[in-house]
Amino acid sequence: MEILEEFNNSDDLVLIRCVINKDCGDHFKGKDYNGKNYIIMKTEATKRFKKGTDDTFYAIKEVKGLVLKKEVYHPITTKEYESIRKNLGI
């Protein structure tokens, strides 16, 4: 996964719990219980997601856009998460 190669800041590693509201082709749209909306990219970790899925997962946050900033989240598997923790010494 190319996002993992660029990852070097532990602040961009977040734990998310949300409900998937919409499948948009290459990504999902989700909403948490506080009303925050998420754009979640499809990865190996999201292959079981579908509309209505309520799940908790670790993801890497990426900010896209020059003027209109959007936060895009790339979910990671448990093995990837453990590897990142080991490399960062968390």
LUMVO-686289 format. One line per field, with one value per atom (N, C-alpha, C, O, CB): residue number from 1; residue in three letters; atom name; x, y, z. Coordinates in steps of 0.02 Angstrom, whole numbers, plus 32768, in hexadecimal, padded with zeros to 4 digits. Glycine has a CB too. Layout:
<pts>
num = NUM, ...
residuo = ALA, ...
atomo = CA, ...
c1 = X, ...
c2 = Y, ...
c3 = Z, ...
</pts>
This chain:
<pts>
num = 1, 1, 1, 1, 1, 2, 2, 2, 2, 2, 3, 3, 3, 3, 3, 4, 4, 4, 4, 4, 5, 5, 5, 5, 5, 6, 6, 6, 6, 6, 7, 7, 7, 7, 7, 8, 8, 8, 8, 8, 9, 9, 9, 9, 9, 10, 10, 10, 10, 10, 11, 11, 11, 11, 11, 12, 12, 12, 12, 12, 13, 13, 13, 13, 13, 14, 14, 14, 14, 14, 15, 15, 15, 15, 15, 16, 16, 16, 16, 16, 17, 17, 17, 17, 17, 18, 18, 18, 18, 18, 19, 19, 19, 19, 19, 20, 20, 20, 20, 20, 21, 21, 21, 21, 21, 22, 22, 22, 22, 22, 23, 23, 23, 23, 23, 24, 24, 24, 24, 24, 25, 25, 25, 25, 25, 26, 26, 26, 26, 26, 27, 27, 27, 27, 27, 28, 28, 28, 28, 28, 29, 29, 29, 29, 29, 30, 30, 30, 30, 30, 31, 31, 31, 31, 31, 32, 32, 32, 32, 32, 33, 33, 33, 33, 33, 34, 34, 34, 34, 34, 35, 35, 35, 35, 35, 36, 36, 36, 36, 36, 37, 37, 37, 37, 37, 38, 38, 38, 38, 38, 39, 39, 39, 39, 39, 40, 40, 40, 40, 40, 41, 41, 41, 41, 41, 42, 42, 42, 42, 42, 43, 43, 43, 43, 43, 44, 44, 44, 44, 44, 45, 45, 45, 45, 45, 46, 46, 46, 46, 46, 47, 47, 47, 47, 47, 48, 48, 48, 48, 48, 49, 49, 49, 49, 49, 50, 50, 50, 50, 50, 51, 51, 51, 51, 51, 52, 52, 52, 52, 52, 53, 53, 53, 53, 53, 54, 54, 54, 54, 54, 55, 55, 55, 55, 55, 56, 56, 56, 56, 56, 57, 57, 57, 57, 57, 58, 58, 58, 58, 58, 59, 59, 59, 59, 59, 60, 60, 60, 60, 60, 61, 61, 61, 61, 61, 62, 62, 62, 62, 62, 63, 63, 63, 63, 63, 64, 64, 64, 64, 64, 65, 65, 65, 65, 65, 66, 66, 66, 66, 66, 67, 67, 67, 67, 67, 68, 68, 68, 68, 68, 69, 69, 69, 69, 69, 70, 70, 70, 70, 70, 71, 71, 71, 71, 71, 72, 72, 72, 72, 72, 73, 73, 73, 73, 73, 74, 74, 74, 74, 74, 75, 75, 75, 75, 75, 76, 76, 76, 76, 76, 77, 77, 77, 77, 77, 78, 78, 78, 78, 78, 79, 79, 79, 79, 79, 80, 80, 80, 80, 80, 81, 81, 81, 81, 81, 82, 82, 82, 82, 82, 83, 83, 83, 83, 83, 84, 84, 84, 84, 84, 85, 85, 85, 85, 85, 86, 86, 86, 86, 86, 87, 87, 87, 87, 87, 88, 88, 88, 88, 88, 89, 89, 89, 89, 89, 90, 90, 90, 90, 90
residuo = MET, MET, MET, MET, MET, GLU, GLU, GLU, GLU, GLU, ILE, ILE, ILE, ILE, ILE, LEU, LEU, LEU, LEU, LEU, GLU, GLU, GLU, GLU, GLU, GLU, GLU, GLU, GLU, GLU, PHE, PHE, PHE, PHE, PHE, ASN, ASN, ASN, ASN, ASN, ASN, ASN, ASN, ASN, ASN, SER, SER, SER, SER, SER, ASP, ASP, ASP, ASP, ASP, ASP, ASP, ASP, ASP, ASP, LEU, LEU, LEU, LEU, LEU, VAL, VAL, VAL, VAL, VAL, LEU, LEU, LEU, LEU, LEU, ILE, ILE, ILE, ILE, ILE, ARG, ARG, ARG, ARG, ARG, CYS, CYS, CYS, CYS, CYS, VAL, VAL, VAL, VAL, VAL, ILE, ILE, ILE, ILE, ILE, ASN, ASN, ASN, ASN, ASN, LYS, LYS, LYS, LYS, LYS, ASP, ASP, ASP, ASP, ASP, CYS, CYS, CYS, CYS, CYS, GLY, GLY, GLY, GLY, GLY, ASP, ASP, ASP, ASP, ASP, HIS, HIS, HIS, HIS, HIS, PHE, PHE, PHE, PHE, PHE, LYS, LYS, LYS, LYS, LYS, GLY, GLY, GLY, GLY, GLY, LYS, LYS, LYS, LYS, LYS, ASP, ASP, ASP, ASP, ASP, TYR, TYR, TYR, TYR, TYR, ASN, ASN, ASN, ASN, ASN, GLY, GLY, GLY, GLY, GLY, LYS, LYS, LYS, LYS, LYS, ASN, ASN, ASN, ASN, ASN, TYR, TYR, TYR, TYR, TYR, ILE, ILE, ILE, ILE, ILE, ILE, ILE, ILE, ILE, ILE, MET, MET, MET, MET, MET, LYS, LYS, LYS, LYS, LYS, THR, THR, THR, THR, THR, GLU, GLU, GLU, GLU, GLU, ALA, ALA, ALA, ALA, ALA, THR, THR, THR, THR, THR, LYS, LYS, LYS, LYS, LYS, ARG, ARG, ARG, ARG, ARG, PHE, PHE, PHE, PHE, PHE, LYS, LYS, LYS, LYS, LYS, LYS, LYS, LYS, LYS, LYS, GLY, GLY, GLY, GLY, GLY, THR, THR, THR, THR, THR, ASP, ASP, ASP, ASP, ASP, ASP, ASP, ASP, ASP, ASP, THR, THR, THR, THR, THR, PHE, PHE, PHE, PHE, PHE, TYR, TYR, TYR, TYR, TYR, ALA, ALA, ALA, ALA, ALA, ILE, ILE, ILE, ILE, ILE, LYS, LYS, LYS, LYS, LYS, GLU, GLU, GLU, GLU, GLU, VAL, VAL, VAL, VAL, VAL, LYS, LYS, LYS, LYS, LYS, GLY, GLY, GLY, GLY, GLY, LEU, LEU, LEU, LEU, LEU, VAL, VAL, VAL, VAL, VAL, LEU, LEU, LEU, LEU, LEU, LYS, LYS, LYS, LYS, LYS, LYS, LYS, LYS, LYS, LYS, GLU, GLU, GLU, GLU, GLU, VAL, VAL, VAL, VAL, VAL, TYR, TYR, TYR, TYR, TYR, HIS, HIS, HIS, HIS, HIS, PRO, PRO, PRO, PRO, PRO, ILE, ILE, ILE, ILE, ILE, THR, THR, THR, THR, THR, THR, THR, THR, THR, THR, LYS, LYS, LYS, LYS, LYS, GLU, GLU, GLU, GLU, GLU, TYR, TYR, TYR, TYR, TYR, GLU, GLU, GLU, GLU, GLU, SER, SER, SER, SER, SER, ILE, ILE, ILE, ILE, ILE, ARG, ARG, ARG, ARG, ARG, LYS, LYS, LYS, LYS, LYS, ASN, ASN, ASN, ASN, ASN, LEU, LEU, LEU, LEU, LEU, GLY, GLY, GLY, GLY, GLY, ILE, ILE, ILE, ILE, ILE
atomo = N, CA, C, O, CB, N, CA, C, O, CB, N, CA, C, O, CB, N, CA, C, O, CB, N, CA, C, O, CB, N, CA, C, O, CB, N, CA, C, O, CB, N, CA, C, O, CB, N, CA, C, O, CB, N, CA, C, O, CB, N, CA, C, O, CB, N, CA, C, O, CB, N, CA, C, O, CB, N, CA, C, O, CB, N, CA, C, O, CB, N, CA, C, O, CB, N, CA, C, O, CB, N, CA, C, O, CB, N, CA, C, O, CB, N, CA, C, O, CB, N, CA, C, O, CB, N, CA, C, O, CB, N, CA, C, O, CB, N, CA, C, O, CB, N, CA, C, O, CB, N, CA, C, O, CB, N, CA, C, O, CB, N, CA, C, O, CB, N, CA, C, O, CB, N, CA, C, O, CB, N, CA, C, O, CB, N, CA, C, O, CB, N, CA, C, O, CB, N, CA, C, O, CB, N, CA, C, O, CB, N, CA, C, O, CB, N, CA, C, O, CB, N, CA, C, O, CB, N, CA, C, O, CB, N, CA, C, O, CB, N, CA, C, O, CB, N, CA, C, O, CB, N, CA, C, O, CB, N, CA, C, O, CB, N, CA, C, O, CB, N, CA, C, O, CB, N, CA, C, O, CB, N, CA, C, O, CB, N, CA, C, O, CB, N, CA, C, O, CB, N, CA, C, O, CB, N, CA, C, O, CB, N, CA, C, O, CB, N, CA, C, O, CB, N, CA, C, O, CB, N, CA, C, O, CB, N, CA, C, O, CB, N, CA, C, O, CB, N, CA, C, O, CB, N, CA, C, O, CB, N, CA, C, O, CB, N, CA, C, O, CB, N, CA, C, O, CB, N, CA, C, O, CB, N, CA, C, O, CB, N, CA, C, O, CB, N, CA, C, O, CB, N, CA, C, O, CB, N, CA, C, O, CB, N, CA, C, O, CB, N, CA, C, O, CB, N, CA, C, O, CB, N, CA, C, O, CB, N, CA, C, O, CB, N, CA, C, O, CB, N, CA, C, O, CB, N, CA, C, O, CB, N, CA, C, O, CB, N, CA, C, O, CB, N, CA, C, O, CB, N, CA, C, O, CB, N, CA, C, O, CB, N, CA, C, O, CB, N, CA, C, O, CB, N, CA, C, O, CB, N, CA, C, O, CB, N, CA, C, O, CB, N, CA, C, O, CB, N, CA, C, O, CB, N, CA, C, O, CB
c1 = 802B, 8000, 802D, 8057, 7FD0, 8024, 8051, 804A, 8079, 8045, 8010, 8007, 8033, 804A, 7FBD, 803E, 8069, 80B2, 80D5, 8065, 80C8, 810D, 811A, 8151, 811C, 80E7, 80EE, 80E0, 80ED, 80C0, 80C6, 80B0, 80EC, 8117, 8082, 80EF, 8125, 8111, 813C, 8160, 80D1, 80BA, 8083, 804F, 80A1, 808E, 805D, 801C, 7FE9, 807A, 801C, 7FDF, 7FAD, 7F71, 7FEF, 7FC5, 7F99, 7F7B, 7F54, 7FBF, 7F8C, 7F6F, 7F35, 7F3F, 7FA5, 7EF8, 7EBC, 7E91, 7E90, 7E93, 7E6D, 7E3C, 7DF7, 7DE5, 7E41, 7DD2, 7D91, 7D5B, 7D65, 7D93, 7D22, 7CE6, 7CB0, 7C9F, 7CD0, 7C96, 7C62, 7C34, 7C41, 7C82, 7BFE, 7BCE, 7BD6, 7BD5, 7B84, 7BDD, 7BE4, 7B9F, 7B6F, 7C01, 7B9B, 7B5C, 7B55, 7B1E, 7B54, 7B8E, 7B8A, 7BC9, 7C00, 7B7F, 7BC1, 7BF8, 7BFF, 7BD1, 7BEE, 7C37, 7C41, 7C75, 7C99, 7C55, 7C7A, 7CAA, 7CED, 7CFA, 7CB2, 7D1A, 7D5D, 7D62, 7D97, 7D8F, 7D2C, 7D2C, 7CE6, 7CB5, 7D45, 7CE4, 7CA5, 7C9C, 7CCC, 7CA4, 7C5D, 7C4E, 7C30, 7C03, 7C1D, 7C4B, 7C34, 7C26, 7C3A, 7C67, 7C04, 7BF3, 7BF9, 7BE2, 7BAB, 7C19, 7C1F, 7BE3, 7BB6, 7C61, 7BE3, 7BAA, 7BA8, 7B77, 7BAA, 7BDC, 7BDC, 7BCA, 7BC8, 7C20, 7BBD, 7BA7, 7BDF, 7BD2, 7B86, 7C1E, 7C55, 7C54, 7C4A, 7C99, 7C5D, 7C5E, 7CA5, 7CD4, 7C3E, 7CAC, 7CED, 7CEC, 7CB9, 7D01, 7D24, 7D2F, 7D62, 7D9A, 7D49, 7D4E, 7D77, 7D87, 7D5A, 7D52, 7DC7, 7DDD, 7DD5, 7DDA, 7E26, 7DC8, 7DC3, 7E09, 7E34, 7D9B, 7E15, 7E54, 7E47, 7E0D, 7E82, 7E7C, 7E76, 7E4E, 7E2A, 7EBC, 7E55, 7E34, 7DE9, 7DC4, 7E54, 7DD1, 7D8A, 7D64, 7D2C, 7D84, 7D80, 7D5E, 7D1C, 7CF3, 7D8C, 7D11, 7CD1, 7CA0, 7C68, 7CDE, 7CB2, 7C85, 7C4D, 7C58, 7CAD, 7C13, 7BDB, 7BB0, 7BBD, 7BB2, 7B7D, 7B51, 7B32, 7B17, 7B19, 7B37, 7B1B, 7B4D, 7B3D, 7AE3, 7B8A, 7BBD, 7BD3, 7BE4, 7BFB, 7BD2, 7BE9, 7C29, 7C28, 7BB3, 7C62, 7CA2, 7CD3, 7CCC, 7CBF, 7D04, 7D3B, 7D7B, 7D86, 7D3F, 7DA6, 7DE3, 7E17, 7E06, 7DD4, 7E55, 7E8B, 7E92, 7E8A, 7ECE, 7EA2, 7EAA, 7EE1, 7EF0, 7E68, 7EFD, 7F2E, 7F0B, 7EEB, 7F6B, 7F11, 7EF0, 7F1C, 7F58, 7EE0, 7EFD, 7F1F, 7EF5, 7EB9, 7F2A, 7F15, 7EF2, 7EFE, 7F37, 7F0A, 7EC6, 7ECA, 7EAC, 7E7E, 7EA7, 7EC5, 7EA9, 7ED2, 7EF2, 7E64, 7ED2, 7EF7, 7ECB, 7EDE, 7F13, 7E90, 7E63, 7E30, 7E29, 7E40, 7E0D, 7DDB, 7DFD, 7E04, 7D9C, 7E10, 7E33, 7E01, 7DCD, 7E5A, 7E12, 7DEA, 7E16, 7E50, 7DC8, 7DFC, 7E20, 7E08, 7DCC, 7E15, 7E36, 7E27, 7E4A, 7E84, 7E3F, 7E27, 7E42, 7E4E, 7E24, 7E12, 7E89, 7E9D, 7EA0, 7ED1, 7EE3, 7E6D, 7E6D, 7EA7, 7EBC, 7E2A, 7EC1, 7EF8, 7EE5, 7EB9, 7F38, 7F05, 7EF9, 7F1C, 7F46, 7F0F, 7F0D, 7F2D, 7F78, 7F9F, 7F0D, 7F8C, 7FD3, 7FF8, 8030, 7FDD, 7FD9, 7FF8, 7FFD, 802F, 7FCF, 7FC9, 7FC9, 8001, 8026, 7F86, 8009, 803E, 8083, 80B1, 8038, 808B, 80CA, 80DA, 8114, 80C7, 80A8, 80B2, 80C5, 80F3, 8071, 80A2, 80B2, 80FA, 811E, 8082, 810E, 8152, 8185, 81B8, 815A, 8178, 81A8, 81AC, 81E2, 8193, 8173, 8173, 8187, 8195, 812F, 8189, 819B, 8165, 8174, 81DA, 8127, 80EF, 80E0, 80B2, 80B0
c2 = 7FC5, 8000, 803E, 8045, 8000, 806A, 80A3, 80D7, 80FC, 80C4, 80DC, 810C, 80F8, 8124, 810F, 80B8, 80A1, 80B5, 80C3, 8056, 80B8, 80CB, 8114, 8126, 80BF, 813F, 8186, 8196, 81CE, 81AE, 8167, 8172, 8178, 814B, 813B, 81AE, 81B6, 81DE, 81EF, 81D7, 81EE, 8218, 81F3, 81E3, 825D, 81E5, 81C0, 81E7, 81C9, 81AC, 8229, 8251, 8241, 824D, 829B, 8225, 8214, 81CE, 81BA, 821A, 81AA, 8168, 8171, 8185, 8137, 8162, 816F, 8130, 8105, 81A8, 812D, 80F8, 8115, 8148, 80DB, 80F5, 810F, 80DB, 809F, 8122, 80F2, 80C8, 80EE, 8126, 80B7, 80CF, 80F1, 80BD, 8081, 811E, 80D7, 80AF, 80C2, 80FD, 80BB, 8091, 809D, 80B0, 808A, 805F, 80EB, 8103, 80F7, 80EF, 814B, 80F8, 80F6, 80D7, 80E4, 813C, 80AF, 8093, 80BD, 80BF, 8047, 80DF, 810D, 80F5, 811E, 8151, 80B5, 809B, 808C, 8054, 80CB, 80BF, 80B5, 80C8, 80C0, 80DD, 80E0, 80F2, 80EA, 80E0, 813A, 80EF, 80ED, 8131, 8155, 80B3, 8141, 817B, 8160, 8136, 81AE, 8178, 8160, 819A, 81D3, 8132, 818B, 81BE, 819F, 8167, 81DA, 81C4, 81AB, 81C1, 81E3, 81C2, 81AE, 81BB, 8203, 8217, 818D, 822A, 8271, 829C, 82D9, 8286, 827D, 82A1, 82B2, 82D2, 82DF, 829F, 82AE, 827E, 8242, 82A9, 829A, 8273, 825F, 8284, 8299, 8224, 8209, 81F2, 81D9, 81CF, 81FB, 81DC, 81A5, 81B2, 8212, 8167, 812D, 8109, 80F0, 80FD, 8105, 80E4, 8099, 807D, 80F6, 8078, 802F, 8011, 8023, 8015, 7FE3, 7FC1, 7F78, 7F62, 7FE4, 7F54, 7F0E, 7F09, 7ED9, 7EEF, 7F3C, 7F3B, 7F49, 7F3C, 7F6F, 7F62, 7F74, 7F46, 7F57, 7FBB, 7F0E, 7EE4, 7EC6, 7EB1, 7EAD, 7EC4, 7EAB, 7EE3, 7ED6, 7E82, 7F22, 7F5A, 7F5E, 7F4E, 7F9C, 7F72, 7F80, 7FB4, 7FC6, 7F3F, 7FCC, 7FFE, 7FE3, 7FAC, 8013, 800B, 7FF7, 7FD7, 7FCA, 7FC9, 7FCA, 7FAB, 7FDC, 8016, 7F95, 7FC5, 7FED, 7FCC, 7F93, 7FF1, 7FEE, 7FCE, 8000, 803D, 7FAF, 7FE5, 800B, 7FF3, 7FB7, 8003, 8022, 8010, 8047, 8081, 8001, 8035, 8066, 807C, 8054, 8049, 80BC, 80D7, 810C, 812A, 80F4, 8117, 814C, 8187, 8180, 8134, 81C1, 81FD, 821F, 8227, 822F, 8232, 8257, 8295, 8290, 822B, 82CF, 830D, 831B, 831F, 8348, 8323, 832F, 8373, 838A, 82F7, 8392, 83D1, 840D, 840E, 83D9, 843F, 847C, 84B0, 84CC, 8499, 84BC, 84EE, 84CD, 84E0, 8515, 849C, 8477, 8438, 8407, 8465, 843A, 8402, 83CB, 83D8, 841A, 838E, 8354, 8322, 8317, 8334, 8304, 82CF, 828C, 827C, 82D2, 8266, 8225, 81F2, 81FB, 821F, 81BC, 818A, 8149, 8131, 817D, 812C, 80ED, 80B8, 80B6, 80F4, 808E, 805A, 802A, 801B, 8034, 8011, 7FE2, 7FA2, 7FA3, 8001, 7F6C, 7F2C, 7F2B, 7F56, 7EF0, 7EFA, 7EF2, 7EE7, 7F02, 7EB9, 7EC0, 7EB3, 7EF3, 7EFF, 7E7E, 7F1C, 7F5C, 7F8A, 7FAD, 7F7E, 7F8B, 7FB4, 7F9F, 7FCA, 7FB0, 7F5E, 7F46, 7F56, 7F66, 7EFA, 7F53, 7F64, 7FAF, 7FC1, 7F53, 7FD9, 8021, 8030, 8057, 8048, 8012, 801E, 8009, 802B, 7FF7, 7FD1, 7FB9, 7FE8, 7FF7, 7F73, 8000, 802E, 8071, 8090, 8037, 808A, 80CB, 80C7, 80F9, 80EB, 808A, 8081, 8098, 80B1, 80A7, 808E, 80A3, 806C, 8073, 80B3
c3 = 8000, 8000, 8000, 802C, 803D, 7FD0, 7FC9, 8000, 800E, 7F87, 801F, 8056, 8091, 80B6, 806B, 809B, 80D2, 80C7, 80F8, 80DA, 8089, 807A, 808B, 809F, 8030, 8085, 8093, 80DD, 80F3, 8067, 8102, 8147, 8175, 8177, 815E, 819C, 81CD, 820A, 8233, 81AB, 8211, 8248, 826E, 8252, 822E, 82AE, 82D5, 82DF, 82F2, 8318, 82D4, 82DB, 82A3, 82AB, 82DA, 826C, 8234, 823A, 820E, 81F3, 826E, 827A, 82AB, 82E4, 8297, 8294, 82BC, 82C2, 8296, 829E, 82F9, 8304, 82F6, 8313, 834D, 82CA, 82B5, 82C2, 82B5, 8269, 82DA, 82DC, 82B7, 82C9, 8325, 8283, 825C, 823C, 823C, 8227, 8220, 81FA, 81B1, 81A0, 8214, 8186, 813E, 8122, 812A, 8119, 8102, 80E7, 809C, 8083, 80F6, 8078, 802F, 8011, 8029, 8013, 7FDE, 7FB7, 7F78, 7F4F, 7FA7, 7F70, 7F38, 7F06, 7EE9, 7F53, 7EFB, 7ECA, 7EE9, 7EFF, 7E92, 7EEA, 7F06, 7F50, 7F6E, 7EDF, 7F6D, 7FB4, 7FD2, 7FAE, 7FBE, 8014, 8039, 805B, 8069, 806E, 8069, 8093, 80D3, 80D2, 806F, 810B, 814C, 817B, 816E, 816B, 81B1, 81E3, 8228, 8233, 81D7, 8256, 829A, 82C4, 82AB, 82BB, 8303, 832E, 8347, 8368, 8368, 8339, 8349, 830E, 8313, 8364, 82D4, 8299, 8268, 8235, 82AD, 8277, 8249, 820E, 8216, 826F, 81D2, 8195, 8183, 8190, 815C, 8165, 8151, 8109, 80F0, 817F, 80E7, 80A6, 80B2, 80C8, 806F, 80A5, 80B5, 8074, 8051, 80E7, 8063, 8026, 802C, 8063, 8015, 7FF4, 7FF4, 7FF5, 7FCD, 7FB7, 8024, 802A, 803C, 803F, 8060, 8049, 805F, 80A0, 80AB, 8068, 80CB, 810C, 8107, 8137, 8139, 80CE, 80C8, 8098, 8085, 80B0, 8085, 8054, 806D, 8045, 803E, 80AF, 80C9, 80D8, 80F0, 8108, 80CB, 80D8, 80A4, 8069, 80D9, 80BA, 808E, 80B2, 80EB, 807D, 8090, 80AE, 80EE, 80EF, 807C, 8124, 8164, 8193, 81CD, 815A, 817B, 81A6, 81DC, 81CE, 817B, 821B, 8253, 826B, 8284, 828E, 8263, 8272, 8290, 8289, 8234, 82B3, 82CF, 82AE, 82A7, 831D, 8298, 8275, 827B, 8288, 822B, 8272, 826E, 8226, 81F8, 828A, 821C, 81D9, 81DA, 820E, 81BF, 81A0, 8198, 8177, 8143, 816D, 8197, 817E, 814A, 8154, 81B9, 8112, 80DD, 80CD, 80C3, 809D, 80CB, 80BB, 8071, 805B, 80E7, 804B, 8003, 7FF4, 8016, 7FDC, 7FBF, 7FA7, 7FBA, 7FEF, 7FC1, 7F8F, 7F9C, 7FBF, 7FF2, 7F5C, 7FA4, 7FC0, 7FEE, 8028, 7F88, 7FD3, 7FFB, 8016, 7FF2, 7FD0, 8053, 8073, 8085, 80A3, 80B2, 8073, 8085, 80A8, 8094, 8047, 80DC, 80FF, 80E2, 80E5, 814C, 80C7, 80AB, 80D7, 80EA, 8060, 80E8, 8115, 80F0, 80C9, 8151, 80FC, 80DD, 8114, 813A, 80B8, 8119, 814E, 8145, 810D, 814D, 817D, 817B, 81A0, 81CC, 8199, 818F, 81B1, 81F4, 8203, 8184, 821C, 825D, 8256, 827D, 8284, 8225, 821A, 8206, 821E, 81E3, 81DC, 81C9, 8205, 820E, 8191, 8230, 826C, 829B, 82B5, 8290, 82A6, 82D2, 82B6, 82DC, 82DB, 8275, 8254, 825D, 826A, 820A, 8256, 825F, 82A8, 82B4, 824C, 82D7, 831E, 832D, 8351, 834C, 8311, 831C, 82FE, 831E, 82FF, 82C2, 82A0, 82C2, 82C4, 8258, 82DE, 82FE, 8348, 8367, 82F9, 8362, 83A8, 83D8, 840E, 83B7, 83C5, 83EF, 8420, 8449, 83C5
</pts>
